[in-house]
Amino acid sequence: MHQGTLPNSLYREPLSVAQQGSLVQAEVIKGVLLSAGYFLLTRLGVQTRFDGPLFAVAASAIFPQWRPCLLLMVLSVQDAPGQVVPYDYLGVAGISGLMILSAALNRSREVIPAETQRFRGMLRFGMVLVAYAIINSAVQHRFGFHEQSPTRPFAIIGALMVMMMLTGYLAHRELQSDPLSGVRIQTVCVCIVIHIFFIIGCQILFGPLFGSSPQGAEEMKQLFQMMNGGARGLARLTGPFLSPNLLAAAPGLYMLIFLRYQQSSEISVRFIATFFMVGLAAALSGGARTMFVFYLAGTAAMTWTRSPKHTLIAGVMATPMIFLVDIPWGDVLRMMRLKDLQSLGVRGELWQASLYCMDWKDWMFGFGLTHFPVFCKSTLGYYGSDPHNWILSAAQMFGLLGLIFYFVLTRVLFQKAFTAELKVRAIAICLLLFFIGREFANTQYVLNNHCWCCLYWIMISLVFGSSPSTASPVTPMTERPS
């Protein structure tokens, strides 16, 4: 702990320092217990298929200051006996409702900082975008221009999009208003990453279906790569998720949240090394090519932000090692499913069909929130909910306005990468790499009805405002007059 961050009054009052330490320890213990209780219920699923979400909502009602942390827990599990899709929506909606109620009751008493106002501007843009898409979908469907999916009602999809964005914003507000939120969020993020790798380890030992729900197991059994690995020869693990890509992405995102709420404005060498090792382990376990590249680029970005000069020196010194060390590049390429670079598989089919069939009117206005499943079924003969490319996804759902939104998001992150404090610069660069680079070949969740849309808006909020200090959660005593 850096002494310079503590208020002067705490040096005059040793008891205040002791109280502060006790408060922090109590919050850490509470965070570990809440995490353990939640993960235990999701793993066991004794009563229902939504034991975990019910626990999270009940705990949010009892411990309102822990709501953002409990929300992160719910978002870290997608498939388990006690939290089966779509019951993760139950947890998010329940916590969101409690946060909305609190925000409404405290509306007149809260002062909104300028940075949060900027974040609200992006939120409004996103909500206007969704409102436009709902109206566009109704017009497209009503007049027979582009049929919308009957199994995905566009009004409900749009309402879920708004709820996810609003929930991410409210989580940001609550985290900014509580000086103890830093220690809480760091404790929970560590517990989440430990849980993810615990499930990965068990899947390596006991098979790729370990820890999955009966429903999730049936879905994975039908996917050859999940069970047998295809060309890479190893099953693509999913951890507590249904998708290996989500498994590969989750540890990195939670580690960035941990970094944002650290007390220091700088990035330690220990954190960078941990980010690199944890990220590569997750990417290799899930066989996620884009995340493999993301963790390499993200680590380089953090190192460069910390010290450009030392990064260049280290790069020059490490270059000869590439030729001296016998790296099994063939095995690495096979692990990441990159041995055949000529084939993009299903993604290539989705991209080719989209680019071939979209005309200028589709690029300008979009063809509605839920037309793509209908388009994919009629064109390619199988179901697909997203083209796995943020450019095509944003254009198809929202038209030119969707691409403008991504331009604004890119500009904000680019500005933060050069003007904010060091760790926020690194986070901004990582998010830029993630939203624009990684999601060039994956489902985009920034504008989505999936629960991870909520997590993405929490990630966006990390570059706005200041993180509450974990060093001084106790309000300092006023100095006595001499």
VORO-670278 format. One record per residue: residue in one letter; x, y, z of N, C-alpha, C in turn. Coordinates in steps of 0.05 Angstrom, whole numbers, plus 5000, padded with zeros to 4 digits. Layout:
AXYZXYZXYZ ...
***
This chain:
M501749765000500050005000501850255000 H501250444983502850684980501950885001 Q503850985017503151165038502051425027 G502951505004502051754993499151774987 T497751544986494951544979493151565003 L494151545027492551555051492151845060 P489751915068489352185078491152245102 N491952495105493752565127492552515154 S489852545156488552505182488852215192 L489252025174489451755182492151705197 Y494151875191496751845205496451945233 R494652145237494252255264492452075280 E491051905267489151725281489751435274 P491551305288492251025283489850845283 L487950915300485550745302484050745275 S484150965260482750975234484050785215 V486750765216488150575198487350285205 A487150225231486349955239483449895230 Q481650095233478950065224478750015194 Q480450165180480550135151481349855143 G483549755156484449485150482349275157 S480949305179478849115186476549125166 L475849355157473649375137474449235111 V476849275102477849145077477848845081 Q478848745103478948455108476148345109 A474348485122471548385124470348365096 E470848565079469648565052470948335035 V473448285038474748065024473447805032 I473147755058472047505068469147485058 K467647705059464847695050464747625020 G466647745004466647684976467347394970 V469147284985469846994981467546814988 L466146885010463846725018461546734998 L460946984989458747014969459446864943 S461946884935462846744910462646444914 A463646344937463546054942460645954943 G458846104956456046024957454746024930 Y455246224914454146234887455146014869 F457745974868458845764851458045484860 L457845444886456945184896454145124887 L452345324889449545274881449345224851 T450945374835450845324806451945054799 R453944964813455144704807453244474815 L451744504837450144284847447344274834 G446044504833443344514822441444324836 V441444344862439944144878436944184875 Q435944434876433044484875432044534847 T433244724833432244794807434544834788 R433844894763435944964743436745254744 F435745394764436445684767437145744796 D438345554810439145604838441145834840 G443045844821445046054822443846334818 P442346384797441046644794439346724817 L437746534829436146604852437846694875 F440046554880441846624901442946914896 A443746964872444847224865442847454870 V440347404861438347614865437647654895 A437447434910436847454938439147594953 A441647524946443947654958444047954951 S443148024927443148304918441048464934 A438948334942436848474958437848514987 I439448314997440448335025442848515027 F444648495007447148645007447148824982 P445749054982445549224958448249324948 Q450249354965452849454956454349244940 W453448994940454748784926453448724899 R451548874891450048814866451748804841 P453548994836455248974812456948724813 C457948644837459648414839458048154834 L455648144845453947904840453147894811 L452748124798452148124770454447994754 L456948064761459247954748459347654752 M458647554775458547264780456547134761 V454147244759452147124741453147114712 L454547324704455547334676457947144672 S459047034693461346854690460546564688 V458046504689457046234686454846234665 Q455046054645453046034625451645764624 D453145564633452045294633452945144657 A451145064674451644904698449044784707 P449044574723446544454732444744654747 G445944844760444345044775444145314761 Q444945334736444545574720444645504691 V442345444680442045354653441045584636 V442045614612440945804593438045734588 P436145924589436446214590436046324618 Y436446164639435946274666438046474675 D440246494660442146714667440846984664 Y438847004646437347244643435747314668 L434947104683433447154708435247294728 G437747214730439547344749440147634741 V440647674715441247944705438848124709 A436448024701434048194703433348254732 G433748064751433148104779434948324791 I437548294786439448494796439048764783 S438448754757437949004743435549154754 G433349004760430949124772431549254799 L433149124815433849244841435549494838 M437349494818439049734813437349964802 I435449894785433650104774432050234796 L430950064814429450164837431150354854 S433550264860435350434877435950694863 A436450684837437150924822434751124822 A432351014819429951184819429551314847 L430051174868429651284895431751494902 N434251454891436451634898436951844876 R435151864857435752034834436252324841 S434652434859434952714866437352784883 R438552584895440752624914443452584901 E443652464877446152394865447152614846 V449752664848451152844829452652674809 I452052714783453252554762455852684752 P458152554755460652674745460652704715 A462452874705462552934677463252694660 E465052524670465752284655463452094653 T461852064674459451904673457452014654 Q457352284652455552414632456352334604 R458952314599459952234573459151944567 F459351774587458451504584455451484578 R453951654592451051664587450451744558 G452151914546451751984519451951744500 M453951574505454251334489451851144494 L450951134519448650964525446151064510 R445751324509443451434495443551364465 F445951384454446351324426445551034421 G446450854439445750564436442850514438 M441450654456438650614460436950724436 V437850954426436551064402436850874379 L439150754377439750554356437850324358 V437450224382435649994385432750074379 A431950314388429250404382428750414351 Y430750524337430650534308430350254296 A431950064307431949794296429249654300 I427949704323425349584329423349694309 I423349954304421450074285422049964257 N424549954250425349854223424549574220 S424849404241424049124239421049104234 A419449264248416549264245415749334216 V417149544205416449624178417349404158 Q419749304162420749084144418848854143 H417948774167416248534169413448594159 R412348824166409648894159409248914129 F411149024115410849064086412348854069 G413348654082414448424068417148474055 F418648674065421348724054423348504063 H423548474089425248274101423748144124 E423147884121421647744142423347724168 Q422147774191423447744217422947474229 S424847374244424647104255422147074274 P420446874269418146834287418946724315 T421346604317422246494343423846704359 R424446934347425947144360424447404356 P422247454371420647694367422347944370 F422348114350424248334350423748534372 A421248564381420748754403422048654429 I421848394434423148274458426148294456 I427248234432430148244428431048534434 G429648724423430449004428430249084457 A428148994471427849064499430148934515 L430948694508433248574522435848724517 M436148824493438548984487438649234505 V436349364507436249604524436849534553 M435649314562436049234590439049184596 M440349044577443148974581444949234582 M444449414564445949664564445449824589 L442949854597442250004621443449874646 T443449614647444549474671447549524673 G448949514650451749574651452349864661 Y450650054652451050324661450450354691 L448350224701447650244730449850114747 A450949894737453149764752455549964754 H456150104732458250304733457650524753 R455150614754454350824773454750734802 E453950494808454150394835457050344843 L458650254824461450214830462850484835 Q462150694821463350954824462651094850 S460251024860459251164884460151044910 D461450814910462150674935465150644937 P466450764958469350754960470350474966 L468650294974469550014980469149834956 S468049934934467549764911470049654899 G472349794902474849704890475649434902 V475649414928476549164941474548944936 R471949014934469848804929470248694901 I470448874881470548784853473048624848 Q475348694860477748544856477548264868 T476348244892476047984905474347804888 V472147904878470247744862471547664835 C473047844823474347774797476347554801 V477847554822479747344828478247074832 C476047084847474546834851473346734825 I472446914808471346824782473446684765 V475746804763477846684746478746414758 I478946394784479646144797477545934790 H474946014792472845824785472945724756 I473445914738473645834710475845624706 F478145674717480345484713480045224729 F478545244751477844994765476144814747 I474244924733472544764715474144674691 I475944834681477744754659479344514667 G480544524691482144304701480544044704 C478144074714476443834717475643724689 Q475243894669474543804643476943664630 I479343754636481643614625481943334638 L481343314664481543054678479242864673 F476742974672474442804671472742824646 G473742974626472342994601471043264597 P470643334571469643604565466743664574 L465243454582462543504591462343544621 F464643544635464543574665463343844672 G461443844691460344094701458144214684 S457544084661455444194644452644104653 S450644244646447944154651447143944631 P445043784637444143594616443443724590 Q442243954591441544104567444144184552 G446044294566448544374554450144144542 A450143914557451543684547450443584521 E447743594518446543504493447343684470 E447543944475448344124454451244074446 M453044034465455843994459456443734446 K454843524452455243264440454843274410 Q453243464400452743484372454843644357 L456843754371458943914358461543754359 F462543674336464843504334467343624347 Q467743884342470144014353470144014383 M467744044395467644054424468443784437 M467743564424468243304436470843184427 N471543214401473843074390476043264381 G475443514378477543704371478143744342 G477043564325477643594296480543564290 A481643754274484443734265486343774287 R485543914308487443974330487843734349 G485943534347486343294363485643314392 L484743544401483943574429481243714429 A479543634448476943754451477244054457 R475544214446475544504452473944534478 L475244604499473844624525472144874527 T470144854544468245084547468245194575 G469445054595469345154622466445174631 P465645394645462845434654461045564632 F461945544607460345674585459445464565 L457945544545457245374524459045404499 S460645614500462345674477465245694485 P467045564470469945584477470945874472 N469646024455470546304451469946474475 L467646424488467046564513468946484535 L469646224537471546134556474246284553 A475146304528477646434523477646734529 A475246864525475147154529474747224558 A473247064574472347144601474747214619 P476747044622478947114641480247384635 G480647444609481947694602480147934609 L477547914605475748134611475648184641 Y475447964657475347994686478048104697 M480248034684482848134693483048434687 L481948524665481948814659480248964680 I478048844688476448974709478048984735 F479448774742481148764765483248994764 L484449024741486549224737485349504741 R482949554730481749824732481249904760 Y480649714778479949784805482349744824 Q484749714814487049714831487650004839 Q488950024862489450294873491450444856 S493550314847495650454832494650524804 S495650754794495050834767496750694746 E498850554755500750424737500050124735 I501549984718501049694714503649554723 S503349364741505649224751506549004731 V509148944733510148724716508848464723 R508248424748506848174757504148144744 F502648374742500048354729500248284700 I502148414686502448364658503248074653 A505047964669505747684666503447494671 T501847564692499547394698497447414676 F496947654666495047684644495847514620 F498447514614499447364591499147064595 M499946964618499846674623496946574625 V495346724640492446644644491046654617 G491546864602490146894576490846684556 L493446624554494246414535493246144543 A493146084569492045834579489145804571 A487646024574484746024567484345994537 A486046134521485746124492486445844481 L488545724492489345454484487245254492 S486045284516484045094525481545104507 G480845344499478445374481479145354452 G481745344445482445334416481445574402 A481545814415480446064403482746224390 R482746224364484846354349485046654354 T482746784352482747074356483547164384 M482747004404483547074431486547024436 F487646824422490546774423492047024414 V491147134392492447384382491847614400 F489447624411488747854429490547854453 Y491047624466492647624490495547704484 L496547624461499247704453499348014449 A497348114434497348404428496748564454 G494948464471494248604495496648624514 T498148404516500548404533502548604523 A502848614496504748804484503849084490 A501149134488500149404493500549494522 M500149314541500649374569503649434574 T505349264562508149304566509049574554 W508049634531508749884517507750124534 T505350104545504250324561505850364586 R506850154598508450174622511150304616 S512450214594515150324588515750264559 P515350464541515950414512518950354508 K520650484522523550444518524350154526 H523450064549524149794558522849584540 T520449654529519149464511520849424485 L521849644475523549624451526149464457 I527349524479529849384487529249084490 A527149014504526448734508525848594482 G524448744463523848624438526348564421 V528248744421530748704407532348474419 M532348464446533948244459532547974455 A529947964453528447714452528347604423 T528847774403528547684376530347444369 P532947444377534647214371533646944383 M532046964405531046724418529146564400 I527846714382526046584363527446374346 F530046444339531546264322533146064338 L533846124363535445944379533745734393 V531245804401529545614415527845454395 D527745194399526245024380523245024389 I521845224378518945244385517345064366 P515644894377514044714360511744854347 W512445014326510345184314508145014302 G508744784292506644614281504644534301 D505544464325503744384347502044624356 V503344864357501845104365499645164344 L500345154319498345204298496045004299 R496744754304494644554306492844604331 M494044684353492544744377490544964373 M491445164357489745394352488045364326 R488045124315486445064291487245254268 L489845304265490845474244492445324223 K492345064224494044914205493144954176 D490544974172489545034145488645314144 L490345494134489645784134487745854111 Q487245664093485645724070482645714075 S481945584097479045544103478145694128 L475945834125474745974148472245824158 G471645594146469445434156466745584153 V465145554174462445674174462545974172 R464546104184464746394183465046484154 G466646344138467046414110464346394095 E462746194101460146164087458346394095 L458246464121456546684130457346944117 W459947004116460947254105460347274075 Q460947054061460547054032457647094025 A455846944039452946974033451947254040 S452947374062452047634069452947844049 L455447844042456548034023455248003995 Y454547763988453347713961450547813960 C449047783982446147843982445448123991 M447148264006446548524016446848733994 D444748903989444949113970445349383985 W445449603971446049863983443949944003 K441449863998439249934017439649784044 D440649544043441149394067443449524083 W445549604069447749734083446850004094 M445050144081444150404090442250384113 F440250214112438050204131438049954149 G439549744141439349494155436949344148 F436849084155434348934149433048814174 G433448954197431948884220433448714240 L432548714265433948574287434048274283 T432048154272431947864272431547744244 H432447874224432147764197434347564191 F436647594203438947424196438347124199 P437047034221436446744223434746644199 V432846804190431246734167432946724142 F434546934139436346944115438246714115 C439446644138441446424139440146164132 K437746114143436345854138435545824109 S434646044097433746024069436046024049 T438246144057440546164038442545934041 L443145864067445145654072444045394082 G441445394090440245144098440545074127 Y441845244143442145184172441745444187 Y441245414214440645644231443245794238 G443046054238445246224247444046484258 S444846564282443646804293445347054288 D447847024279449647244275451747184254 P452547374238454547314217457447294227 H457847314253460547294265462447494253 N461647744252463247964242461848224250 W463148394265461848634275460948824254 I462348834232461549014210458948924198 L458848664191456348554179454148554199 S454648484224452548474244451348754249 A453048954253451949224258450449324233 A451549274209450249374185447549234181 Q447448974185444948824180442748904200 M443448944225441349014245440649314244 F442649484241442149774245442849944221 G444049824200444749974177447050164182 L447150384169449350574171449650684200 L447450714214447550814242449150624259 G448950364255450550174270453550204266 L454250254241457150294234458150554246 I456350764247457151014259457550984289 F455850814302456250764330458950644336 Y459750454319462450324323464650524318 F464150714299466150924294466451094319 V464251174332464351334356465751184378 L465050924382466350764402469350744397 T470150704373473050684366474450954372 R473151174365474351434370474751484400 V472751414416472851454445475251284457 L475351034449477450864460480250954450 F480351054425482951154414483751404430 Q481951584436482651824451483551744479 K482151564492482951484519485751344519 A486351214497488951084495491351274496 F490851534492492951734492492751944513 T490351964526489952194544489452104573 A488751864579488051784606490451694622 E490051624647492251514663493151254652 L495551164660496950944647495250694644 K494050604667492650354665490150374648 V488850614648486450654631487250654602 R489650764596490650754569490850474559 A492050304576492450024568489749884565 I487849934583485249814581483849904555 A484050164549482850274525483950134500 I486550094499487849954476486849664475 C486749534498485849254498482949234488 L481249424497478449414488478149474459 L479849654449479949714420480649464405 L482749324414483549074401481348864403 F479848864425477848654430475348714413 F474248954414471749024400472149034370 I474349144361474749184332476348944320 G478348844334480048634323478948364328 R478548284353477648014360474847964348 E473048164349470248114340469948154310 F472148184296472048184267471347904257 A471847694274471347424265469647274287 N468247424303466547304324463947454327 T462147344342459647474348460147734364 Q458947954355459348204370457048224391 Y457948294415456048314438455648604448 V456948804435456549074444453649154439 L452549074416449749124410448348854406 N447448744428446348474428444448434451 N442748234449440948164471442047964490 H444447854483445747654500446647794526 C446747634548447547734574450347864573 W452047764555454747874554454748164543 C452548254531452248534524452548704549 C451448614571451648764596454548774605 L456048554603458848544610460448734593 Y459748744567461248924549460849214556 W458449294565458049564572459449634599 I459649434616461349474640464249524632 M465149364612467949404602468249684590 I466349774574466550044563466650254585 S465150214607465150404628467850434642 L469650234639472150244652473950484644 V473450584620475150814611473851084618 F471551074631470251324640470451354670 G471151584679471251634708473651514721 S473751554748475951454764475051224780 S476951034786476250804802476350874831 P474450784848474550844876477050724888 S478350874906480750784918480250564938 T481850354937481550134957483250204982 A484650424981486450485003485150645025 S483050785018481850965038478850935039 P477650705045474850675045473450805069 V475050875090473851005113473951295109 T471751435115471651725113473551835134 P475551995126477452095146476252285166 M477252265190476252445211477152725206 T475452915213476053195209478253265230 E480053445221482253515238481253705260 R482153645285481353815307482854085306 P481654305313483054555314485154555336 S487354685330489554695350488854895372 
***
